Amino acid sequence: MATAQTKHEFTLDRVRVAHYDPNMRMRTLMRGMLLTTGFREIRECRTIDDIITQLETDSVELLLIDIDSDTDKISEIVRDIREGRLGADPYVVIMALTWRPEQDMIARALQTGTDDLIAKPISTKVLAERTANLVLSRKDFVVTSNYIGPDRRGPDRYNPEDLPTIRVPNALRFKATGDPAAVADVGALAAARETIKTHRIYRIAWEISDKTLALEKAAAGDAGGKISGLDIRELTRKVAEINRLIEAEDLRQLAPIGQSMTGVVNSIVDVGRASKRLLAVLRLHSQAIVATVKGDKSASEMVTNALSRAVKVVQSVANGDAGTEAA
C-alpha cells in the first residue's frame, strides 16, 4: 500500500487486526473497509469477552474497539492492556470508535490510553489515513501515576523537569514496514516495561514533592493545623505505590529511601497535623528519588541526607515535638 501524502510504502496484509462491535452490521461494514484498506488478517469480536479471549490467546497489532456499547468496561479493558494486565503487548495500537464524538467522550477515550478516536460513520479513506499515521508517525508515550499512553500535551504543558517521552514498540509499524526498531519482541517489551515503571516512580515522586510543598505552605500560617484525611490518604497511597514499584522492579538502590518514606508518612498519620518538619523531610525523600532516577550527581548525597534527617525528625515528633519551625 502506498500513500501519496506520506510518500512512504508499506503493506498491511500481514497485520493482525481485531475489531470489536456488538452490532453485526457494523462488523460487516468494517470488515469490508479493512479489506479495501489492505488488511487480510481480521478477527471479529462480538462481545467484550471475545476481546479478552482474543488478546489472551493470540496477539494482534491493531485493535479497533467500539466504546459506545459499554464505555466503562471498554475503558477498563484499555487500561488493563496499557498496564500489562491483559494481552502480551501493552503497547498495541488501539483505535476507539464512537457515534458520540462529544467532548466528554473524546476526553474519556483518550485518557484511557488509546492511540486515536474515530467518529462514526467511518469511511475507508479516513481509516486508511489514520492507519498510515499510526504506522509512520505514532506518538511517543508518557507516564503518570494513573496514565500510560500517547503524549498529547501541548507545548504549554511541558515541564522541563519531566523525563523524555518513551518510544515504545510498535508492532503495527514492524509488521507493515519491517522496521526492526519497532519490533515488539520479548526483549523490546521488557525494556519498555522497565522504562515505564521507572518513569512512573519518577512522576509519583514529583507528585509527592508537589503535595508536601503545598501542605508546607498551608501550614506556614498555622503550623498546628490538621491535615485533612484526604491529604493523608493521598500521601499514604502514593508512598505505598512507590514502594510497590520499587519492590516489583527490584530497584535496590531506592529501597532504603522508599522504606524511610513509609516511616515518615506513618508519623504524619500518627500526628495528624501539619508538621512542617515531617512534610519537609518527606519532600526531601521524594526529591532524592527524582535525582536518583535522573542520574543526578547529587543523588547519593540527597539520599544520605534524607535518611539521616528522617530518623532525627521522626524521633523528635515521637517525643512530642510537633515541629513548628521549618526543617
Backbone hydrogen bonds, N-H to C=O, Kabsch-Sander energy under -0.5 kcal/mol:
donor,donor_aa,acceptor,acceptor_aa,energy
3,T,8,H,-1.6
4,A,2,A,-0.5
7,K,3,T,-2.3
8,H,3,T,-0.6
10,F,1,M,-2.7
11,T,176,A,-2.1
15,V,12,L,-1.1
17,V,15,V,-0.6
17,V,41,E,-2.9
18,A,62,L,-2.3
19,H,43,R,-2.8
20,Y,64,L,-2.7
21,D,19,H,-0.5
21,D,45,C,-1.8
24,M,22,P,-0.6
27,R,23,N,-2.0
28,T,24,M,-2.3
29,L,25,R,-2.5
30,M,26,M,-2.6
31,R,27,R,-2.3
32,G,28,T,-1.8
33,M,29,L,-1.9
34,L,30,M,-2.9
35,L,31,R,-2.5
36,T,32,G,-2.2
37,T,33,M,-2.2
38,G,34,L,-1.1
39,F,34,L,-2.4
40,R,12,L,-0.6
41,E,15,V,-0.8
42,I,40,R,-1.2
43,R,17,V,-3.0
45,C,19,H,-3.0
46,R,44,E,-0.5
51,I,47,T,-1.2
52,I,48,I,-2.0
53,T,49,D,-2.7
54,Q,50,D,-2.6
55,L,51,I,-2.5
56,E,52,I,-2.0
57,T,53,T,-1.7
58,D,54,Q,-2.6
61,E,16,R,-2.6
62,L,16,R,-1.5
63,L,93,V,-2.6
64,L,18,A,-3.0
64,L,62,L,-0.5
65,I,63,L,-0.5
65,I,95,M,-2.6
66,D,20,Y,-1.8
67,I,97,L,-2.4
71,T,68,D,-0.5
74,I,70,D,-2.7
75,S,71,T,-2.6
76,E,72,D,-2.0
77,I,73,K,-2.2
78,V,74,I,-2.5
79,R,75,S,-2.2
80,D,76,E,-2.4
81,I,77,I,-2.2
82,R,78,V,-2.5
83,E,79,R,-2.4
84,G,81,I,-1.5
85,R,80,D,-2.5
86,L,80,D,-1.3
88,A,55,L,-0.5
92,V,89,D,-1.4
93,V,61,E,-1.1
95,M,63,L,-2.9
96,A,116,D,-2.9
97,L,65,I,-2.2
98,T,118,I,-1.9
102,E,100,R,-1.4
106,I,102,E,-2.6
107,A,103,Q,-2.6
108,R,104,D,-2.2
109,A,105,M,-2.6
110,L,106,I,-2.4
111,Q,107,A,-2.3
112,T,108,R,-0.8
112,T,109,A,-0.6
113,G,110,L,-1.1
114,T,109,A,-1.1
115,D,94,I,-2.2
116,D,94,I,-1.3
118,I,96,A,-3.0
120,K,98,T,-3.4
127,L,123,S,-2.4
128,A,124,T,-2.5
129,E,125,K,-2.4
130,R,126,V,-2.8
131,T,127,L,-2.1
132,A,128,A,-2.5
133,N,129,E,-2.0
134,L,130,R,-1.7
135,V,131,T,-1.9
136,L,132,A,-2.7
137,S,133,N,-2.9
141,F,166,I,-3.2
142,V,149,G,-2.7
144,T,147,Y,-2.5
149,G,142,V,-1.8
151,D,140,D,-2.7
152,R,150,P,-0.7
157,R,154,G,-2.1
158,Y,155,P,-1.0
162,D,159,N,-2.3
166,I,141,F,-3.0
167,R,165,T,-0.5
168,V,166,I,-1.1
170,N,182,A,-1.6
174,F,170,N,-2.2
175,K,171,A,-2.6
176,A,172,L,-2.1
177,T,173,R,-2.9
178,G,173,R,-0.7
178,G,174,F,-2.1
179,D,173,R,-0.6
182,A,179,D,-1.6
183,V,180,P,-1.0
189,L,185,D,-2.7
190,A,186,V,-2.2
191,A,187,G,-2.3
192,A,188,A,-2.2
193,R,189,L,-2.3
194,E,190,A,-2.2
195,T,191,A,-2.1
196,I,192,A,-2.7
197,K,193,R,-2.4
198,T,194,E,-2.2
199,H,195,T,-2.6
200,R,196,I,-2.2
201,I,197,K,-2.2
202,Y,198,T,-2.1
203,R,199,H,-2.6
204,I,200,R,-2.7
205,A,201,I,-2.4
206,W,202,Y,-2.1
207,E,203,R,-2.2
208,I,204,I,-2.5
209,S,205,A,-2.3
210,D,206,W,-2.7
211,K,207,E,-2.4
212,T,208,I,-2.8
213,L,209,S,-2.1
214,A,210,D,-2.1
215,L,211,K,-2.1
216,E,212,T,-2.6
217,K,213,L,-2.2
218,A,214,A,-2.0
219,A,215,L,-1.8
220,A,216,E,-0.8
220,A,217,K,-0.7
221,G,218,A,-0.5
222,D,219,A,-0.5
225,G,222,D,-2.5
227,I,272,G,-1.0
232,I,228,S,-2.2
233,R,229,G,-2.5
234,E,230,L,-2.3
235,L,231,D,-2.4
236,T,232,I,-2.7
237,R,233,R,-2.6
238,K,234,E,-2.3
239,V,235,L,-2.4
240,A,236,T,-2.3
241,E,237,R,-2.3
242,I,238,K,-2.2
243,N,239,V,-2.2
244,R,240,A,-2.2
245,L,241,E,-2.4
246,I,242,I,-2.6
247,E,243,N,-2.3
248,A,244,R,-2.6
249,E,245,L,-2.3
250,D,247,E,-0.8
251,L,246,I,-2.3
252,R,250,D,-1.6
254,L,251,L,-1.8
255,A,251,L,-0.8
258,G,254,L,-2.3
259,Q,255,A,-2.6
260,S,256,P,-2.2
261,M,257,I,-2.1
262,T,258,G,-1.6
263,G,259,Q,-1.6
264,V,260,S,-2.2
265,V,261,M,-2.9
266,N,262,T,-2.1
267,S,263,G,-1.7
268,I,264,V,-1.9
269,V,265,V,-2.2
270,D,266,N,-2.5
271,V,267,S,-2.7
272,G,268,I,-3.1
274,A,225,G,-3.2
275,S,273,R,-2.5
276,K,274,A,-0.7
276,K,323,G,-0.7
277,R,323,G,-0.8
279,L,275,S,-2.4
280,A,276,K,-2.5
281,V,277,R,-2.1
282,L,278,L,-2.4
283,R,279,L,-2.3
284,L,280,A,-2.0
285,H,281,V,-2.0
286,S,282,L,-2.1
287,Q,283,R,-2.3
288,A,284,L,-1.9
289,I,285,H,-1.9
290,V,286,S,-2.2
291,A,287,Q,-2.5
292,T,288,A,-2.1
293,V,289,I,-2.7
294,K,290,V,-2.1
295,G,291,A,-0.8
295,G,292,T,-0.7
296,D,291,A,-2.5
299,A,296,D,-1.6
302,M,298,S,-2.4
303,V,299,A,-2.5
304,T,300,S,-2.4
305,N,301,E,-2.4
306,A,302,M,-2.6
307,L,303,V,-2.6
308,S,304,T,-2.2
309,R,305,N,-2.4
310,A,306,A,-2.1
311,V,307,L,-1.6
312,K,308,S,-1.5
313,V,309,R,-2.8
314,V,310,A,-2.7
315,Q,311,V,-2.0
316,S,312,K,-2.2
317,V,313,V,-2.6
318,A,314,V,-2.5
319,N,315,Q,-1.4
320,G,317,V,-1.8
321,D,316,S,-2.2
322,A,320,G,-0.8
